[in-house]
């Protein structure tokens, strides 16, 4: 005999609330007070209620198709001393575009709030969000020279306890929140693997120390892991530059390590240095880029899927909102988005088999 499912009407009769209130509570609608929601959830659990996954998927589809009816604003928080510096970076623009595109699917709109010495203060941001009933904030990658950062590299100034919150990338270390990031370690391992398949044997890595710290050393970790499969004579010392424009240090490293190909991020600076040394790309030396824009076919390297990272960060934020959770989560989640390889003219062609 088939077991009859527990309905919202049965739960409503059991706990004394209206059926619409029960339905909203089971969806973790933030408009339902927490005490009411807990009472309804307890009654549902006692009756053995289980949500219908097919119905949930249907309702999700309906929401996606009816977003034009109402738009809810969420905060996109930019912690940069100079906001124009943040907007300058193509990667950060792609993060935001991906987050906004995903937000629009569910009827949300991201609004930028710049927190710095010339913009709004954290307390002012809190007051604005409370006044406008904005339930959540998505924090953009944080500038390392933002005045809010203390010498320990932490941020404790955001008044986040009353809001759902998530962030993009690793730079926001306090508060500890859910985040979406590129899988830097895997991307580096994949890059080295492909280069070795293309018959490169002396594979170098050059990064600014700032870029190294911003990803918490994960590119370097992937590079060192990949070296475990190399012969001793193939292992090169990676170069971390305190100043990416330090030409003499780079020139000395090139002379000592003699790389056939360089994996790098600050590619415009790298090309300028190589040109100054009269090294032609890819005839004399090849290059592999760690963050190619999707519309830049002039490089070989990794496309990080920055828009997908922004979308994943919004998904984390929306999940908190729908569960009526506020503040830093008790168990922090990090969602890693895998990049993919793009061939390009900065790599010399693989030698033909003998």
C-alpha positions as CSV (number, residue, x, y, z in Angstrom):
1,X,0.0,0.0,0.0
2,X,1.3,3.4,-0.9
3,X,2.1,5.8,2.0
4,X,0.1,9.0,1.7
5,X,2.4,12.1,1.9
6,X,2.0,14.6,4.7
7,X,0.5,17.8,3.3
8,X,0.9,21.4,4.4
9,X,-2.8,21.4,5.3
10,X,-2.2,18.5,7.8
11,X,0.7,20.4,9.3
12,X,-1.3,23.6,9.5
13,X,-4.1,21.7,11.4
14,X,-1.5,20.2,13.7
15,X,0.3,23.5,14.7
16,X,-2.6,26.0,14.4
17,X,-1.0,28.2,11.7
18,X,-2.5,29.0,8.3
19,X,-1.6,26.8,5.3
20,X,0.2,29.7,3.5
21,X,2.3,30.4,6.6
22,X,3.3,26.7,6.8
23,X,4.2,26.7,3.2
24,X,6.4,29.7,3.5
25,X,8.0,28.3,6.7
26,X,8.9,25.1,4.9
27,X,10.5,27.1,2.2
28,X,12.6,29.0,4.8
29,X,11.0,32.3,3.7
30,X,12.8,35.1,5.7
31,X,9.4,36.8,6.2
32,X,8.4,34.2,8.6
33,X,9.7,34.9,12.2
34,X,12.2,32.4,13.4
35,X,10.2,31.2,16.4
36,X,7.2,30.5,14.1
37,X,9.3,28.7,11.6
38,X,10.8,26.5,14.3
39,X,7.4,25.6,15.7
40,X,6.1,24.7,12.2
41,X,9.3,22.7,11.4
42,X,8.9,20.8,14.7
43,X,5.3,19.9,13.9
44,X,6.3,18.8,10.3
45,X,9.0,16.6,11.6
46,X,6.7,15.0,14.2
47,X,4.2,14.1,11.5
48,X,7.0,12.7,9.3
49,X,6.8,15.4,6.6
50,X,9.2,15.1,3.7
51,X,9.5,17.7,0.9
52,X,8.7,16.5,-2.6
53,X,11.8,17.0,-4.7
54,X,9.9,17.1,-8.0
55,X,7.6,19.9,-6.7
56,X,10.7,21.8,-5.5
57,X,12.3,21.6,-8.9
58,X,9.0,22.8,-10.5
59,X,8.7,25.8,-8.2
60,X,12.4,26.7,-8.8
61,X,11.6,26.7,-12.5
62,X,8.5,28.8,-12.0
63,X,10.5,31.3,-10.0
64,X,13.1,31.6,-12.8
65,X,10.4,32.4,-15.3
66,X,8.6,35.0,-13.3
67,X,11.4,37.2,-12.1
68,X,10.0,40.2,-13.9
69,X,7.2,40.5,-11.2
70,X,9.4,41.7,-8.4
71,X,13.1,42.5,-7.9
72,X,14.9,42.3,-4.5
73,X,18.1,44.3,-4.1
74,X,21.2,42.7,-2.5
75,X,24.4,44.5,-1.6
76,X,27.6,44.0,-3.7
77,X,30.2,45.3,-1.2
78,X,33.5,46.7,-2.6
79,X,36.2,47.1,0.0
80,X,38.8,49.1,-2.0
81,X,40.5,52.3,-1.1
82,X,39.8,53.5,-4.7
83,X,36.7,52.0,-6.3
84,X,37.9,52.8,-9.8
85,X,40.9,50.5,-9.2
86,X,38.5,47.6,-8.5
87,X,36.5,48.3,-11.6
88,X,39.7,48.5,-13.7
89,X,40.4,44.7,-13.4
90,X,38.7,42.6,-16.0
91,X,38.6,39.6,-13.8
92,X,36.6,41.5,-11.1
93,X,34.2,42.8,-13.7
94,X,33.6,39.2,-14.9
95,X,33.0,38.1,-11.3
96,X,30.3,40.7,-10.9
97,X,28.7,40.1,-14.2
98,X,28.4,36.4,-13.4
99,X,26.9,37.1,-10.0
100,X,24.4,39.6,-11.5
101,X,23.4,37.3,-14.2
102,X,22.7,34.5,-11.7
103,X,20.9,37.0,-9.4
104,X,18.6,38.1,-12.2
105,X,17.5,34.4,-12.7
106,X,15.9,34.5,-9.3
107,X,14.5,38.0,-9.3
108,X,17.4,39.8,-7.5
109,X,19.5,42.8,-8.4
110,X,23.0,43.6,-7.1
111,X,23.7,47.1,-6.0
112,X,27.2,48.3,-5.5
113,X,28.2,49.7,-2.1
114,X,31.8,51.1,-1.9
115,X,33.2,51.0,1.6
116,X,36.3,53.3,1.9
117,X,37.5,56.6,3.3
118,X,35.6,58.6,0.7
119,X,32.5,56.4,0.4
120,X,30.3,55.0,3.1
121,X,31.4,53.6,6.4
122,X,30.6,50.1,7.7
123,X,28.1,51.6,10.1
124,X,26.5,53.6,7.4
125,X,26.3,50.5,5.2
126,X,24.6,48.7,8.1
127,X,22.1,51.5,8.5
128,X,21.3,51.6,4.7
129,X,20.8,47.8,4.5
130,X,18.5,47.8,7.6
131,X,16.4,50.8,6.4
132,X,16.0,49.3,2.9
133,X,15.4,45.7,4.2
134,X,18.3,44.3,2.2
135,X,18.8,40.8,3.5
136,X,22.3,39.9,2.2
137,X,25.6,41.1,1.0
138,X,28.1,39.6,-1.5
139,X,31.6,40.9,-0.8
140,X,33.8,41.4,-3.9
141,X,37.5,40.5,-3.7
142,X,39.1,42.8,-1.1
143,X,42.0,45.1,-1.9
144,X,45.1,44.3,0.2
145,X,45.7,48.0,0.8
146,X,42.2,48.8,1.9
147,X,42.4,50.8,5.2
148,X,40.0,48.3,6.9
149,X,42.7,45.6,6.8
150,X,44.8,45.4,10.0
151,X,48.4,44.3,10.1
152,X,47.3,40.7,10.5
153,X,45.5,40.8,7.2
154,X,42.0,40.4,8.6
155,X,38.8,42.3,8.3
156,X,36.6,42.6,11.3
157,X,34.8,45.8,10.6
158,X,31.9,44.5,8.5
159,X,28.6,44.5,10.6
160,X,27.5,41.2,9.1
161,X,25.6,39.4,11.9
162,X,22.1,40.4,10.6
163,X,22.7,39.6,7.0
164,X,23.3,36.6,4.8
165,X,26.9,37.0,3.4
166,X,29.3,35.3,1.0
167,X,32.4,36.4,-0.8
168,X,34.4,35.9,-4.0
169,X,38.1,34.7,-3.8
170,X,40.3,34.4,-0.7
171,X,41.1,38.0,0.2
172,X,38.3,38.4,2.8
173,X,39.6,36.5,5.8
174,X,37.4,38.0,8.5
175,X,34.5,37.4,8.9
176,X,34.9,33.7,7.9
177,X,32.1,33.3,5.4
178,X,31.2,31.0,2.5
179,X,33.2,31.7,-0.6
180,X,33.5,30.8,-4.3
181,X,37.0,30.6,-5.8
182,X,38.9,29.4,-8.8
183,X,40.7,26.1,-8.2
184,X,44.2,27.5,-8.6
185,X,46.1,24.4,-7.5
186,X,44.3,22.2,-10.0
187,X,44.8,24.8,-12.8
188,X,48.5,24.9,-12.2
189,X,48.8,21.1,-12.2
190,X,46.8,21.0,-15.4
191,X,48.9,23.6,-17.0
192,X,52.2,21.8,-16.2
193,X,50.7,18.5,-17.4
194,X,49.7,20.0,-20.7
195,X,53.1,21.7,-21.2
196,X,54.9,18.4,-20.5
197,X,52.6,16.7,-23.1
198,X,53.7,19.4,-25.6
199,X,57.3,18.3,-24.9
200,X,58.4,21.2,-22.7
201,X,60.9,20.1,-20.1
202,X,62.1,23.3,-18.5
203,X,58.9,24.9,-17.2
204,X,59.3,28.0,-15.1
205,X,56.9,30.0,-12.9
206,X,57.0,33.7,-12.3
207,X,54.5,35.5,-10.0
208,X,54.4,38.7,-8.1
209,X,54.4,38.1,-4.3
210,X,51.1,40.0,-4.1
211,X,49.5,37.6,-6.6
212,X,51.0,34.7,-4.7
213,X,49.5,35.9,-1.4
214,X,46.1,36.8,-2.9
215,X,45.5,33.1,-3.7
216,X,47.1,31.9,-0.4
217,X,50.0,30.2,-2.3
218,X,47.8,27.8,-4.2
219,X,49.4,28.4,-7.6
220,X,52.8,27.7,-6.1
221,X,51.4,24.6,-4.3
222,X,50.2,23.2,-7.7
223,X,53.5,23.9,-9.3
224,X,55.5,22.2,-6.6
225,X,53.1,19.2,-6.7
226,X,53.6,18.9,-10.5
227,X,57.3,18.9,-10.1
228,X,57.1,15.6,-8.2
229,X,56.7,13.9,-11.6
230,X,59.8,15.6,-13.1
231,X,63.4,14.4,-13.4
232,X,65.8,16.4,-11.1
233,X,67.4,18.2,-14.1
234,X,63.9,19.4,-15.2
235,X,63.0,21.1,-11.8
236,X,63.3,24.9,-11.9
237,X,63.2,27.2,-8.9
238,X,60.0,29.3,-9.1
239,X,60.4,33.1,-9.0
240,X,58.3,35.3,-6.6
241,X,59.0,38.9,-7.3
242,X,58.4,41.5,-4.5
243,X,58.1,44.0,-7.4
244,X,56.8,42.5,-10.7
245,X,58.7,45.3,-12.5
246,X,62.1,44.2,-11.1
247,X,63.8,43.6,-14.4
248,X,67.3,42.7,-13.1
249,X,66.0,40.0,-10.8
250,X,64.0,38.4,-13.6
251,X,66.9,38.7,-16.0
252,X,69.1,36.9,-13.5
253,X,66.6,34.2,-13.0
254,X,66.2,33.6,-16.7
255,X,70.0,33.3,-17.1
256,X,70.2,30.8,-14.2
257,X,67.1,28.6,-14.8
258,X,67.0,28.7,-18.7
259,X,63.2,28.0,-19.0
260,X,61.7,26.9,-22.2
261,X,58.3,28.2,-21.2
262,X,57.1,30.6,-18.4
263,X,53.8,30.3,-16.6
264,X,52.8,33.7,-15.4
265,X,49.8,36.0,-14.4
266,X,51.0,39.5,-15.1
267,X,51.5,38.8,-18.7
268,X,51.8,42.4,-20.0
269,X,54.8,43.0,-17.8
270,X,56.3,39.7,-18.6
271,X,56.1,40.4,-22.4
272,X,57.7,43.8,-21.9
273,X,60.6,42.3,-19.9
274,X,61.2,39.6,-22.6
275,X,61.1,42.1,-25.4
276,X,63.7,44.2,-23.5
277,X,65.9,41.1,-23.5
278,X,65.3,40.5,-27.2
279,X,63.5,37.2,-26.6
280,X,60.8,36.5,-29.1
281,X,57.5,34.7,-28.1
282,X,57.1,31.9,-28.9
283,X,60.3,31.5,-31.1
284,X,62.8,31.9,-28.2
285,X,60.6,31.3,-25.2
286,X,56.9,30.3,-24.7
287,X,54.3,31.7,-22.3
288,X,51.3,30.2,-20.5
289,X,48.8,32.6,-19.0
290,X,47.0,31.8,-15.7
291,X,44.0,34.0,-16.2
292,X,42.9,34.4,-19.9
293,X,39.8,36.4,-20.6
294,X,37.3,34.3,-22.6
295,X,37.6,36.7,-25.6
296,X,41.5,36.8,-25.7
297,X,42.7,34.2,-28.2
298,X,46.2,35.7,-28.2
299,X,47.4,33.6,-25.2
300,X,47.7,30.0,-24.4
301,X,46.7,29.1,-20.8
302,X,43.9,28.8,-18.3
303,X,40.4,30.4,-18.6
304,X,39.3,30.6,-15.0
305,X,35.6,30.9,-15.7
306,X,35.3,34.1,-13.7
307,X,31.6,34.5,-14.4
308,X,30.9,31.0,-13.1
309,X,32.8,31.9,-9.9
310,X,30.6,35.0,-9.4
311,X,27.5,32.9,-10.0
312,X,28.6,30.3,-7.5
313,X,29.2,33.0,-4.9
314,X,25.6,34.3,-5.4
315,X,24.3,30.7,-5.1
316,X,25.9,30.5,-1.7
317,X,24.4,33.8,-0.7
318,X,20.9,32.8,-1.9
319,X,21.0,29.5,-0.1
320,X,21.6,31.4,3.2
321,X,18.7,33.8,2.5
322,X,16.3,30.9,1.7
323,X,17.3,29.1,4.9
324,X,16.8,32.3,6.8
325,X,20.5,32.1,8.0
326,X,22.3,35.2,9.0
327,X,25.9,36.0,9.9
328,X,29.0,33.8,9.4
329,X,28.0,30.1,9.0
330,X,28.9,27.6,11.7
331,X,30.5,25.4,8.9
332,X,32.2,27.4,6.2
333,X,31.9,26.2,2.6
334,X,34.4,26.9,-0.2
335,X,33.2,26.2,-3.7
336,X,36.0,25.7,-6.3
337,X,35.3,26.3,-9.9
338,X,37.6,24.4,-12.3
339,X,39.2,26.4,-15.2
340,X,39.9,25.0,-18.6
341,X,42.8,25.1,-21.0
342,X,42.9,27.3,-24.1
343,X,45.5,26.8,-26.8
344,X,47.1,29.9,-28.2
345,X,50.0,31.4,-30.2
346,X,52.3,32.0,-27.2
347,X,53.3,28.3,-27.2
348,X,55.7,27.0,-29.8
349,X,54.3,24.0,-31.8
350,X,55.0,20.6,-30.4
351,X,57.8,18.9,-32.3
352,X,56.7,16.4,-34.9
353,X,57.3,12.7,-33.9
354,X,60.4,11.2,-35.3
